[in-house]
Amino acid sequence: MELKIGEYNELEVIRETDISYILSNGEEDVFLHKKEVTEPLEEHQVITVFLYYDNQKRITATMKQPLIDQRRPAFVEVVGVHPKLGVFLDIGLQKDLLLSIDDLPFVKKEWPTNGDVIFARMRSSKNQLTAKPISRFAIHDYLQPEESLKVGDSVEAINVYRAEEGNVFITRQGHSIFVYFKHVRKTYRLGEQETITITIDKGQYQYNGTTIEQKELMMDADGQRILDYLEEHDGVMPYTDKTSPQTIQLVFRMSKSAFKRALGSLYKAEKVILEKDQTRLL
């Protein structure tokens, strides 16, 4: 019977040493450290163990169940980063599992870092075990929420994908939340966790959300109104933070204080240039 690495095998206890048990399938011997034993063992007893490679690329056994295997994914934590190899995940075994650079974002600042969480499974290839992230479209094959979210709910979610117009987040229960870039204030790492407020329920546990507080959302709407005006008037307008409240209300349908807040936000975002007698689109 061939040994199956990255899977559960039934092996016989051949003998005991000071620090380990030696197991066998009748053809090959496997090392089982006593730290990996979960119950007393006797010679000739047949036990179920999980086989993996240790740091010296040797086949080793454990009676403990890893957090993930080749069929069963889970959320696992990033515990190390190697710039030339990828990141390492804690899967509950003595050896952490590598998530290859080939499965990480091209931009390094979007790589996960220690404490981030990846929904992944194990895969076996080329005499090694590595981690494989579950794609955004396959997540619902494994996670099925029991309850729907409501508009206005604030939930913890994990960034799993950067799309063309925004980020895809999932909750640990499997709710999928799309957040447009205009509703975030930063670039998110793969596996980074964030609190998101639900804004639209699209059905089938699919949602839109925002990371921005309601006051900021209103400021965004005001800012967009100013940008729209500038674009319609060749990128220049004679209105500044010195313009009268009456004129601001007449032109933009907003208060002077809201106008100043929105203008300040646009300036900080480097979208406009503020001059003494006018505002210009950058």
C-alpha positions, -999 to +999 in steps of 0.1 A: +000+000+000+016+033-011+019+061+013-004+090+006+012+124+015-013+151+025-039+125+034-049+101+062-032+067+062-038+036+082-003+024+095+009-002+119+029+006+150+061-014+146+081-002+176+086+025+202+118+046+207+126+072+234+110+100+214+088+084+188+069+055+174+079+039+141+050+031+118+049+011+087+026+002+057+045-030+052+070-015+028+081+019+042+087+031+078+073+065+090+084+085+120+057+096+145+070+119+172+055+114+207+045+151+206+022+142+177+005+113+196-030+118+210-035+085+229-014+056+243-002+032+216+009-004+215+030-024+191+011-039+161-018-015+167-032+000+135-038+037+137-049+065+114-024+093+109-020+123+086+013+123+066+032+154+056+068+165+050+089+179+078+115+207+075+140+182+061+116+170+034+111+137+053+077+120+055+064+123+090+031+114+107+008+130+132-023+118+150-035+154+152-059+167+126-046+197+106-069+227+102-070+221+064-064+192+041-067+186+003-105+183+005-114+205+035-105+242+034-107+266+063-097+301+074-060+299+084-037+327+098-006+341+081+024+336+105+053+345+083+063+363+051+092+354+027+096+380-001+109+354-026+087+325-017+053+337-004+037+336+030+034+308+056+001+297+071-005+281+105-024+249+098-021+234+133+009+212+126+046+215+136+054+228+101+036+259+086+023+256+051+036+278+023+012+298+001+033+304-030+042+337-045+025+324-076-009+326-058-003+360-043-011+395-058+015+409-082+018+441-061+037+433-029+018+459-008-013+438-014+003+406+000-011+394+034+010+399+065+011+383+099-024+381+114-042+382+081-065+353+072-067+332+041-095+308+031-074+279+017-070+242+013-039+220+010-025+206-022+002+181-030+027+185-058+063+178-066+070+161-033+058+190-013+026+203+003+015+238-002-016+260+003-041+269-024-065+298-018-101+291-026-113+313-055-140+339-049-164+319-071-157+286-054-161+298-018-198+292-018-191+255-025-178+253+010-195+281+030-233+284+032-246+312+055-275+303+078-289+338+080-291+368+057-275+402+065-296+433+067-290+467+052-273+488+079-256+458+096-219+462+104-200+429+100-164+417+101-153+405+067-121+394+049-107+407+016-104+378-009-101+396-042-094+429-058-116+434-089-116+462-115-139+485-096-136+474-060-128+446-034-147+414-027-150+405+010-165+375+026-176+368+061-166+337+079-201+324+074-198+329+036-217+362+029-201+379-002-198+417+000-186+439-029-172+473-019-165+499-046-132+517-044-151+550-038-164+534-006-130+526+009-102+548+023-072+525+016-057+497-004-065+463+012-042+433+015-053+399+006-067+384+038-070+417+056-100+420+079-123+450+079-157+461+094-181+467+066-216+483+066-242+466+043-257+491+019-275+468-006-289+433-004-286+417-038-301+384-028-285+349-025-261+362+003-246+387-021-243+423-009-228+457-015-212+475+014-190+504+025-162+510+050-171+547+052-193+562+079-226+578+069-212+613+074-184+606+051-208+591+025-227+624+024-194+642+020-186+619-009-219+628-026-212+665-021-177+661-035-190+643-065-215+671-071-186+696-071-165+674-095-195+671-118-199+708-119-162+713-127-162+688-155-192+705-170-175+739-169-141+731-184-125+722-151-128+757-136-154+774-113-154+809-096-165+794-063-142+789-033-145+786+005-150+824+005-181+822-017-213+833+001-237+807+016-265+820-006-245+814-038-234+780-027-270+770-019-282+783-052-255+766-074-249+734-055-280+729-033-258+724-002-249+744+029-217+764+030-203+741+057-210+710+036-194+727+006-162+736+026-159+700+039-163+685+004-139+710-011-114+702+016-117+665+010-112+670-028-081+691-021-066+664+002-074+638-024-055+659-049-085+663-072-087+701-072-064+731-069-077+759-046-068+794-057-078+828-044-106+835-067-114+801-083-112+763-080-096+742-107-098+705-115-065+689-112 
